[in-house]
Amino acid sequence: MVAGLTAAAVGGGALLGSGGGAAPAGGGSPAAAGSRSTVPARIAADWPGGVSSALGDGVVRRARPAGGALTVQPVAATSTSTSTSTSTSTSTSTSTSTSTATSSSAARTSPAAGSAATGGGLAASFRAYLRGRPGHVSVALYDAVAGTTVAVTDPAVSGYETASSVKLDILTALVLRAGASGQLTARQKALARTMISVSDNGAASALWADAGGAAGMKAFFARLGMRATTAGPGGRWGLTRTTAADQLAVLRAIAYPGVLTAAQRGVVSGLLRTVVPSQRWGLTGGVPAGVTVDLKNGWLPRSSGWVITSLAHVHGAGRDYVMAVYTKNGPSMSSGVSTVAGLSALAWRAVGVSVAAR
């Protein structure tokens, strides 16, 4: 069996998202040479067939046709636009994209670096890259330097499973419930560290219950305005459904002042920095060493294919952004990891750079 993906890690009484272990390397990523490696190459040998046989999951391998459309339309600053397109090649795919910007960002942003995000170029880059990637994808990014938000999602899918990335939502909900200090009980602190650093499922189940279960998480999602997110039923937290755009609400609450106090934000971000190296893949793609990436990933094999998810706050070298990626129905874990890493590399190159860093 694949290292780190035991039956207990994947299950826990439900399809929850695996804990521990490392992901395989995959091709197709435009990550720049010399940037962080997404996963240890040595793991690839352990994944001969997408591990469907090892997990007994019967993974179905499907790929989006080359002509499948993920269309976005660049829009002007302070406006929101939606564009859809269909393709006649063997299947039909639809994508929705939103790009918004605030006019006050111009003085703080390097025109060369920030123009792609502000003018919708990043959304177009996401679309072009995703045409050649298998499965379905939802990706969203908020650039704090340029003041822009870009989101591209495939609405052919009715919600994306969170897998273990929901553990960040659980932690944030608990910190809010703890009050302005964000201080958890000793028991909760120990469980939270295990849940985040090695993605332990048992700890997540216990803390899901502490957060009020599905009802408590529903209230948390409502508080953050996450209308497209539905808590997993029957304690199956990994089957919570969401979109990348919705998850930006959680990431922004953690990364920037507003929803959480500085103390609460510090508790969450501090735990994110304990994630073990073997799980620091995905949204580290294309990001140079020395830049801080606070992240939480999720991965889950299902009968329709792999679910791979990644949430991150990337800050350093004049850049500051939060990003969420959700993929499903992928042919293998390595394919999904590669898709996320490729989107990450595109984002790093396109986001705004503060004037002070130029």
N, C-alpha and C positions, 0 to 999 in steps of 0.2 A: 504493500500500500504506500501511496505517496506520503513522504514525510510531512507531518503537521496536519494531515487531513484524515484523521481517524474518523470512525463512525460517530464517536462521541463529539468530535469537533464540529462535524457537519450537522449533527442532529440536535441533541439536547431535548428530545421529545417532539421536535418540530424542525422544519427547515428554517434554521435561524441564521446561518452564515458561519463560516468556519473560523476557528481561532488558532493562531500559531502557524508556524511554517512559513516558507518563502514561495514566491511565485516564480514561474519559469520566464526566461527571456523570450521575446517574440520579435519578429521582424516587422518592417513597415513603419517604424517610428522615425520622424524627422528630427529626433533629438540631435543637438549639435555635438560634434566631436569634442571630447574633453569634458562634457557635462556629466552629471551623476548617472551611474548605471542604474537602470530600473530594478534589476534583480540579478542575483548571482547566476552566471552562465552555467555553472556546474549543475544547477537544479534541472536544467532542460532534459537531461538524460532520464530523469525520473518520471517524465511525462510523455510516454510513448504514444498515447492515443487520446490526449485530452483528459486522461484518468477516468473516463467513463466506466471502463471495465473494473478498475480498482474500487470505484465507489458504487458500482452496480446501479448507476443512475440512468443508463440508456440515453446519454446525451445525443440529441439530434443536431447534426451540423448543417447550418444554413448560412448562406452568404447573400448579401444584397447584390443584385445585378449591377454591373458597371454603370448602366444608365439610370439606376434608381435615383430619384431626385430628392435632394435635401436643399430646398431653395430658400434663400434669404434675400431681403431687399434692404440695402443700406438706407438709412433715414437721417434726416437733419437733426441737429442738436435739439434737446428738450421735446422731441416728438417720439411717438411710438408707432411702429408699423408692423403689420402682419402680412406675410406672403405665403401662398401655397402653390405647389406645383405637382403634377402627376407625370408618370412616365409610362410608356406603352411596352416597355421591355419586360416580359415574363411576370412582372409584379408591379404594383403601384405603391409608391412611398410618398408620404407627405411630411413637410417640415414647417414648423412655425419658428420665426425668429423675431426677436425684439432687441432694439438697440436704443439706449437713451443716454443723454449727456446733459451736463449742466454747463452753462456758458461761462461761469466763473472759473472754470478749470484752466483756461487758456494760458494764464500767466504762470501757472505752476507746472506746466507740462512741456516737455521737449517736443516740438512740432514733428520732428522726424519719427520719433518713437511712438508718440501718442496718437498720431493722426489715423492710424489703422483702426484702433478701437473706437475713436470718436466718430469716424465716418462710416462705420459699418464694415470696414475691411476685415476685421477679425472674424466677424460672423461669416463673411464670404469665405475666408480661409478655412474656418471650421467646416463649412458646407462642402467645399472642394475636397478636403481631406476625407470626410466621412463617406463620400461617394464610393471610395475604394475600400471601405472597411465593412466587415460582416456584422450582422445583428442590427439592433436598434440602439439609438443613443440619445441621451438628453444631456446637454452641457450648458453651463451658465457661468458668467464671470462678472464680478464687480471690481472695477479699477478705481481705487481710492485716490490715486494721483490725478487721473483724468476726469474723475467724476462720472464714469460711464458704466452702463450695464449692458452686457451682450448675452443673449440666450438663444440657443438653437435646440429644438426638440423634435422628435418624430412622434406626432400625435396618433400614428397608427397603433401605438401602444397605449393602453389605458392604465397608466401608472407604472412606475419602475420600482421593483423591490429594492429595499435599502440594504439587505444583508447586514453585515456587521457595522456599516457606517452609521446605523441608527444608534449605536452606542454613544456617539457624540451627542445626539439629541437627548438620550437618557441622562447623560451626565449634566448637560446644560439645564434640563428640567429640574434635576435634583438640586443643583446649585441655586437656582431661582427660589425653590421651596425652602432652602436653608436660611434665607434672609440676606440682608445687605452684606454680611461678612463672607457669605458663600461657604462657610465652614461646615463640612459634613461631619457626621459622627465618626468615631475611630473605626468602627466596623465598615461604614460606607467608604471611608478613605481607602482602606485596604482593598475593598472590592473594586472601587473605581480605578485604582492603579492597575490592578490585574486585568480589568475589563478593557482598559485603553492600551496599556503597554504591550500586552500579548494577546489581546482580543479574546479573553476568556469568556465563554458562553454562560457558564454557571454563574459567574459574577454578574453578567448582564441580566440574567433572568431574575436574580435577587433584587437588583437595583431597579429593574422594570417594575417589579411589585412595589418597591419603596416609592416610586414616582407616581403610584396610583394605577398601575396597569394601563390598559387601553384607554380607560376613561380619563385618567390623569394625563396621559400623553395627548389625548384629543384636546384637552383644555390648554395644554402647553402649545400645541400647534395653532390653536385658535388665537392665543395671546400674541403669537408672532405673525399672525395673518397668513398662515400656510394653508390656503384653501384647497390645494391639490394633494394634500397629504392625509392618509388614512392609517391609523394605528393598526398593527397586525392583530388579528383576532385570536382569542384563546391563548394568550401568552406567547404567541409566535411572533415575537418582536421583529425578527429578520424579514418577515413578510409584510412589514409596513410598506405602503406604496406612496411614492412621492414623485417629484420632478426636480431637476437640477435647480430651476429658478426658485422653487419653494425653499430648497435647502440653503440658498444664499441668505435667507432670513436668519438662520441659525449661525452661519459663519460670520455674518456682519455683526450679530449681537455679541459674539465672542471677540472679534477682532477690533471693533470700534466702539466708542462710548455711545450710550443711548439706552438700550434695553437693560443691560447688566451694569452693576457697579464695577469700579476698577478692581475691587477685591474679588468679586465673582469671576470676572474675566481672567484674572490672574490664576485662579484655581484651575479653570478649564485649560487655558493655554499651557500652564505648567505641566499638567498631566499629558497633554498631547506631545510634549517634547520628550516623553519617556518611551514612546513607541520604539520597539526593538528594530535594529537595522534590517532584519529580514523582511519586515513589513513596511519598510519605507520606500515603496515603489509607486508608480502611477503619476501623481502630480509633482513628483520630483523630476520628471523627464524634462531635459533641456535646461534645467535650472543649475547654474554654476555652484560649485562647492563654496561654502562660506555664506550663502544666502539662507536665511531661516525659513524652513517649511514645517509648519505645524499641521499635521495631517492625521486622518483616520480613514482606513480603507475597509472594504468589505468584498467578500467573494463567496459565491454560492452556486453549486451545480444543480440544475433542475432538468426535468425531462425534455424541456424545450431548448436547452442550451445553458451556457454559463451567464451568471449575473456578476458583473465586476463594477464596483463603485469606489469613488475616491473624493474626499473632501479636504480642502487645504486652505491655509492662510500663508501666502508667500510674501515675504518682506525682506528687503535688503537691496543694496546696489542701486538705490534710487527708485525701486519699484515697490508697490504695496497693493496686493489684490487678493481677493478670496475667489475660489473656484470650486465648482462641483461638477462631477461627471458620473452619469449612470448609464450602464450598458446592460443589455439583456439579449438572450437568444444567440450568444456568441458560440463559435465552434469549439473553443477551448479557453482555459484560463489565460494562457499566454497571449492569445489573440486579444482578449479584452484588456489585459494589462498594457499591451502594445498600443491599443487604440487610445487609452487614457494618456499614456506617455507622449504620444504624438500630439494630442490636443494641448498638453501641457507645454511642449516645446514651442508650438505655434503661439500660445498665449504669452510666454516669456518674451518672445521677440517682438510682440506687437503692442504690449501695454505701455502706458505712459511712464516716463522717467522724470523724476523731480528735477527742477532747474538746479538745485543745490548739488545734485549728483553728477551733473554734466561736466 
